Amino acid sequence: MEHAKEILNASLLWRGLMALCLWCGRQWESSAVVHWFLHPMGWRRAASEGSVFFKLWAAVRNGLCKLYLLLRLDKLFAGSVFLQPWLWCAVPVVLAPLICKFRPSLLVLGLALIGYGSLLLVLVRDPERNLSWTPVNRYIILYAAVYLAGTLFSADLSASLQPGLLTVGLVLFSVVLYHSVSTKRQLDTLLSLMVLAGALVSFYGVLQYLFRWGYQSAAWVDSDMFSSIRFRVPATLDNPNMLGQYLLLVIPLGGAKLLTVRDWGKRVFYLCCCGVMCLCMILTFSRGAWLGLLFAGAVFFLLLNPRLILLAPFALAALYFLLPESVISRFTSIGNLSDNSTSYRVYIWMGVLAMLKDYWLCGIGPGTDAFNAVYPAYSYNAIIAPHSHNLFLQIVCDAGICALVVFLLVLFVYFRTLCVALSRENAWENRVLQAAFLAGTSGFLVQAMTDYSFYNYRVMFLFWACLALGALAARRNKLAEGGLLV
């Protein structure tokens, strides 16, 4: 390693690139825009406690506390396992990608409702317990409220009511999860279990590819253009693109764990987890997911050490020689309109944009049935589709332009919160974890440009859960050092 450093330092090209990086870094640090972004004004607990949401919650909580004592529930639940909200919130987060039978979305919601109940029980049992604060939560609550309004104003209320309420319930769980994790060990254990679940899902996906298990749709690949691709892995998430979206959230967490553990046994374990997840990602043959993973990797290493970006051309060149021809041809076809799946998406986007000219304010309501009740009248080339194949367009379809604005505010505040924490953090473990959440979310949003990422409710649930865990990672140094059960 030292010899390699000496060779690089002796290179005029390398020294020139280093000087360029240092100059760019100084310009970045002195930028007024960057200074404004990393030093938010008005982000204080008092601002949130003065909101209508907080005052309404305080009134409801006060009434429930009195009812709790009146019914003598303090004796009934003394020492109960239901007073451990972290445990009940961890269960749906870990099991969501593994549950694949018997209406898995409703099962996940049912498990999430137990987490709701456990946290509520703790809060009414102890009136002195303060809620943890983050600016992200109020925008998440606002997004859920706007989405609920979009559901109620749907073009087909009966078709939108169930998917709308399911979405609101899964989105708001992120607020519950944030308040349920109170120690570093709880956060770290939950992240480790999520990586393990991702590895198990991926291992099953690899077995699917080897033994050709599971359903394959002819719409998943253009057989004329990609005759060498005979099988795309959906694993437990029913669709290879949705599997790719899920892995975009989990692979960076596995990488963060790999870089922060000190025990060699754990390093081997997380290396195997990352390896099987990356292999499964390749076997999805999802071009959007591949592009998202490359973007996530660039963000991850750029945040940890910007100079590593100089190695990107060499890494891409290595991938070109290491990956099989079927993967290379699939990836280089991005943007090729002769590919049926690409032209299919373009025609859908054209039809959706034409539809939104008439329904931009409140949307048409969530759900496939509501979408198909309106979209066919605007479709190009009589293309039938269950959704718009773009997350941002679909949010406007579901609940109108206000929902998209609030969703973008959620993302802005989330990224800003993590970037502020990263700029002030000194502990390596915290920095790596914060960079991993920024990278995973960024990669997810890149693929969301070509697919409706929330079409699978379990993927949507995990996205919002990751927002909560990312907000917790931003304040990891302030979490208590306690155990799993407190």
CORLIN-V490122 format. One record per pair of residues at least 4 apart in sequence whose ideal C-beta (glycine too) atoms are under 8 Angstrom apart, sorted by the first residue. I is the first residue (numbers start at 1). J is the second residue. If there is no record, write none. Layout:
i = {I,I}
j = {J,J}
This chain:
i = {1,2,3,4,5,6,7,8,9,9,11,12,13,14,15,16,17,17,18,18,19,20,21,21,21,21,22,23,24,25,25,26,27,28,29,31,32,33,34,35,37,37,38,38,38,39,40,40,40,42,43,43,44,45,45,46,47,48,48,48,48,48,49,50,50,51,51,52,53,53,53,54,55,56,57,58,59,60,61,61,61,61,62,62,63,64,64,64,65,65,65,66,67,67,68,68,68,68,69,69,72,73,73,74,74,76,77,77,77,77,79,81,82,82,82,82,83,83,83,83,84,84,84,84,85,85,85,85,85,85,85,85,85,86,86,86,86,86,86,86,86,86,87,87,87,87,88,88,88,88,88,88,89,89,89,89,89,89,89,89,89,89,90,90,90,90,90,91,91,91,91,92,92,92,92,92,92,92,92,93,93,93,93,93,94,94,94,94,94,94,95,95,95,95,96,96,96,96,96,96,97,97,97,97,97,97,97,97,98,98,98,98,99,99,99,99,99,100,100,100,100,102,103,104,104,105,105,105,105,106,106,107,108,108,108,108,108,109,109,109,109,109,110,111,112,112,112,112,112,112,113,113,114,115,115,115,115,115,116,116,116,117,118,118,119,119,119,119,120,121,122,122,123,123,131,132,132,132,132,133,134,134,134,134,134,135,135,135,136,136,136,136,136,136,136,136,137,137,137,137,137,138,139,139,139,139,139,140,140,140,140,140,140,140,140,141,141,141,142,142,142,143,143,143,143,143,143,144,144,144,144,145,146,146,146,146,146,146,147,147,147,147,147,147,147,147,147,148,148,148,148,149,149,149,150,150,150,150,150,150,150,150,150,150,151,151,151,151,151,151,151,151,151,151,151,151,152,152,153,153,153,154,154,154,154,154,154,154,154,154,154,155,155,155,155,155,155,155,156,156,156,156,156,156,156,157,157,159,159,159,159,159,160,160,160,160,160,160,161,162,162,163,163,163,163,164,164,164,164,164,165,166,166,167,167,167,167,167,168,169,170,170,170,170,171,171,172,173,173,173,173,174,174,174,174,174,175,175,176,177,177,177,177,178,178,178,181,181,181,181,181,181,182,182,182,182,182,183,183,183,183,183,183,183,183,184,184,184,184,184,185,185,185,185,185,186,186,187,187,187,187,187,187,188,189,189,190,190,191,191,191,191,191,191,192,192,193,194,194,194,195,195,195,195,195,195,195,196,196,197,197,198,198,198,198,198,198,198,198,198,199,199,199,199,199,199,200,201,201,201,201,201,201,201,202,202,202,202,202,202,202,202,203,203,203,204,204,204,205,205,205,205,205,205,205,205,206,206,206,206,206,206,207,207,208,208,208,208,208,208,208,209,209,209,212,214,215,215,216,216,216,218,219,220,220,220,221,221,221,221,221,222,222,222,222,223,224,225,225,225,225,226,226,226,226,226,228,228,228,229,229,229,231,232,232,232,232,232,233,233,233,233,233,233,234,234,234,234,234,234,235,235,237,237,237,237,237,237,238,238,239,239,239,240,240,240,240,241,241,241,241,241,241,241,242,242,242,242,242,243,243,243,243,243,244,244,244,244,244,244,244,244,244,245,245,245,245,245,245,245,245,245,245,245,246,246,246,246,247,247,247,247,247,247,247,248,248,248,248,248,248,248,248,248,249,249,249,249,249,249,249,250,250,250,251,251,251,251,251,251,251,251,252,252,252,252,252,252,252,252,252,253,253,253,253,254,254,254,254,254,255,255,255,255,256,256,256,256,256,257,257,257,257,258,258,258,258,259,260,260,260,260,261,261,261,262,263,264,265,266,267,268,269,270,271,272,273,274,275,276,277,278,278,279,280,281,281,281,281,282,282,282,284,285,285,285,286,286,287,287,287,287,287,287,288,288,288,288,288,288,289,289,290,290,291,291,291,291,291,292,292,292,292,292,292,293,293,294,295,295,295,295,296,296,296,296,296,296,296,297,297,297,298,298,298,299,299,299,299,299,299,300,300,300,300,300,301,301,301,302,302,302,303,303,303,303,303,304,304,304,304,308,311,312,313,314,315,316,317,318,319,320,323,323,324,325,326,327,328,329,333,333,334,335,336,337,337,337,338,338,339,340,341,342,343,344,344,344,344,345,345,345,345,346,347,347,347,347,347,348,348,348,348,348,348,348,349,349,349,349,349,350,350,351,351,351,351,351,351,351,352,352,352,352,352,352,352,353,353,354,355,355,355,355,355,355,355,356,356,356,356,359,359,359,359,359,360,360,360,361,361,361,362,362,363,363,363,363,363,363,364,364,364,364,364,364,364,365,365,365,366,366,366,367,368,368,368,369,370,371,371,371,371,371,371,372,372,372,374,375,375,376,379,379,379,385,386,387,387,387,387,388,388,388,388,389,389,389,390,390,390,390,390,390,391,391,391,391,391,391,391,391,392,392,392,392,392,393,394,394,394,395,395,395,395,396,396,396,396,398,399,400,401,402,403,404,405,406,407,408,409,410,410,411,411,411,412,413,414,414,414,414,414,415,415,415,416,417,417,417,417,418,418,418,418,418,418,418,418,419,419,420,420,421,421,421,421,421,421,422,422,422,422,425,425,425,425,426,427,427,428,429,429,430,430,430,430,431,432,433,433,433,434,434,434,434,435,436,437,437,437,437,437,438,438,439,440,440,441,441,441,441,441,442,443,444,444,444,445,447,447,448,448,451,453,453,453,454,454,454,455,456,457,458,459,460,461,462,463,464,465,466,467,468,469,470,471,472,472,475,480,482}
j = {5,6,7,8,9,10,11,14,14,15,15,16,17,18,19,20,21,310,22,307,23,24,25,306,307,310,26,27,28,29,306,30,31,34,34,35,36,37,38,39,416,419,419,420,423,420,135,416,420,47,47,135,48,49,133,50,51,54,133,135,137,138,54,54,55,55,138,56,57,138,141,58,59,60,61,62,63,64,65,123,124,127,66,127,67,68,120,124,69,124,127,70,71,124,73,74,124,125,73,74,76,77,125,78,125,80,82,83,121,125,83,87,88,117,118,121,118,121,122,125,88,118,485,486,89,115,118,119,121,122,176,179,180,90,180,181,182,186,190,484,485,486,91,118,484,485,111,114,115,117,118,180,93,112,115,118,119,173,176,177,180,181,94,186,189,190,193,95,111,114,115,96,108,111,112,114,115,173,461,177,190,194,462,465,98,190,193,194,196,197,99,108,111,197,104,108,458,461,462,465,197,198,201,236,237,246,458,462,197,200,201,236,104,107,108,236,458,104,236,237,238,107,107,108,458,109,166,457,458,110,166,111,112,170,457,458,461,113,166,169,170,457,114,115,116,169,170,173,176,461,117,169,118,119,173,176,177,180,120,173,176,121,122,180,123,176,179,180,124,125,126,129,129,131,179,178,179,182,475,137,178,417,471,474,475,139,413,417,140,410,413,414,417,467,468,471,141,174,175,178,471,142,143,406,409,410,413,144,171,172,174,175,410,464,467,145,172,175,146,406,409,147,171,403,406,407,410,148,168,171,172,149,150,399,400,402,403,406,151,164,167,168,171,366,398,399,403,152,164,165,168,153,362,399,154,164,362,363,365,366,398,399,400,403,157,160,161,163,164,165,167,168,365,366,398,399,157,164,362,363,365,159,160,161,164,363,364,365,366,367,370,160,359,364,365,370,373,374,160,364,365,367,369,370,373,161,365,365,367,369,370,373,164,365,366,367,369,370,165,166,367,167,366,367,368,168,365,366,367,398,169,170,457,171,366,454,457,460,172,173,457,460,461,464,460,464,176,177,461,464,465,178,464,465,467,468,179,468,180,181,465,468,469,468,471,472,186,187,190,469,472,479,186,479,480,482,486,187,479,480,481,482,483,484,486,188,476,479,480,481,189,481,482,483,484,190,484,191,469,472,473,476,479,192,193,484,194,469,195,253,256,257,433,469,196,257,197,198,250,253,199,250,253,254,257,270,273,200,273,201,250,202,246,247,250,251,253,254,273,277,203,254,272,273,276,277,204,205,235,236,237,243,246,280,206,235,247,276,277,279,280,281,207,276,280,208,235,236,209,233,234,235,243,280,283,284,210,233,276,279,280,283,211,213,212,213,214,231,233,234,235,231,233,283,231,234,234,238,220,231,232,223,341,232,239,240,226,229,232,285,341,226,339,340,341,227,340,333,338,339,340,285,326,329,330,333,325,326,329,285,326,330,283,240,283,284,285,286,240,243,280,283,284,285,238,239,240,242,243,284,243,280,242,243,246,456,458,459,242,456,243,455,456,244,284,285,286,245,284,286,288,289,447,451,246,453,455,456,459,247,280,284,286,289,248,281,284,286,288,289,290,292,447,249,289,292,444,447,448,451,453,456,459,463,250,458,459,462,251,277,280,281,284,289,293,252,289,292,293,296,440,443,444,447,253,440,441,444,462,463,466,254,277,440,255,274,277,278,281,293,296,440,256,296,300,435,436,437,439,440,443,257,436,437,440,258,270,273,274,277,259,274,300,436,260,432,433,435,436,261,266,270,273,267,270,271,274,432,428,429,432,433,266,267,270,266,267,268,269,270,271,272,273,274,275,276,277,278,279,280,281,282,293,283,284,286,289,290,293,290,323,327,289,326,327,330,290,447,291,330,331,333,334,450,292,446,447,449,450,451,293,447,294,331,295,331,334,446,447,296,443,444,445,446,447,297,443,298,299,442,443,446,300,439,440,442,443,444,446,301,439,443,302,309,312,303,435,438,439,442,443,304,435,436,438,439,305,308,309,306,308,309,422,434,435,438,439,308,431,432,435,312,315,316,317,318,319,320,321,322,323,328,327,328,328,329,330,331,332,333,339,342,342,342,342,342,343,346,342,343,343,344,345,346,347,348,383,385,389,349,389,390,450,350,351,379,380,381,383,352,379,380,383,385,388,389,353,388,389,390,393,354,380,355,375,378,379,380,383,385,356,375,378,388,390,393,397,357,393,378,359,364,374,375,377,378,397,360,393,396,397,363,364,374,397,400,396,400,401,400,401,402,399,400,396,397,398,399,400,403,370,371,373,374,375,397,398,370,398,399,370,398,399,371,372,386,387,373,374,375,385,386,387,388,397,376,384,386,378,379,385,384,383,384,385,389,455,394,397,452,455,393,394,397,452,450,451,452,394,448,449,450,451,452,395,445,448,449,451,452,453,454,396,404,407,448,449,397,398,452,454,399,403,404,407,400,401,403,404,403,403,404,405,406,407,408,409,410,411,412,413,414,467,415,441,445,416,417,418,441,467,470,471,419,438,441,420,421,470,471,474,422,434,437,438,470,471,473,474,423,438,424,474,425,430,434,473,474,475,431,434,435,438,430,431,434,477,431,431,477,432,433,476,434,473,476,477,435,436,437,473,476,438,470,473,474,439,440,441,466,469,470,473,442,470,443,444,466,445,463,466,467,470,446,447,448,453,463,449,451,453,452,453,455,459,460,463,459,460,463,459,460,461,462,463,464,465,466,467,468,469,470,471,472,473,474,475,476,479,479,486,486}
